């Protein structure tokens, strides 16, 4: 299995500020994302990842996000098994995110 990197909230904020070419995927449920998402994040609930995987570009870098980091790690492990190599799991998830939110 490929290595899944752990990214801190601070590292993600810096990467977004620098317009680094990465895709943030929020795997929380609809009622959770209604409370706010990281700007630029794409919402794919965890249960829909298997049907969405063919629409994702495996050459891109991804940051997986959930409430605390557990579901996003599950999503990262699934993508890793599907051949994705540039995966980051957001440590502490949205519980630790203090940055801007979009609704």
Buried (B, 14 or more C-beta within 10 A) or exposed (E): EBEBBEBEBEBBBEBBEEEEEBBBBBBBBEEBBEEBBBEEBEBBBBEEBEEEBEEBEEEEBBBBBBBBBEBBBBBBBBBBEBEBBBBBBBBBBBEBBEEEBEE
